Amino acid sequence: MAHDPIDTLGKATRHNMLVKAECSCGNVRYCRSADLIMVYGGGADPLKLKFDCSR
């Protein structure tokens, strides 16, 4: 039984997932996919989102 990959924020939100953003300096943040979908839309690829580090 094969599963489809979770490649959009819409699919991640259906599974109530968190998105982990990690900076090269080691700063890590977790965001709810439901919050990100309000900003980026349901078709956005979670691997291509841009996050700014505050350090």
Buried (B, 14 or more C-beta within 10 A) or exposed (E): EEEEEBEBBBBBBEEEBEBEBEEEEEEEEEBBBBEBBEEBEBEBEBEEBEEEEEE
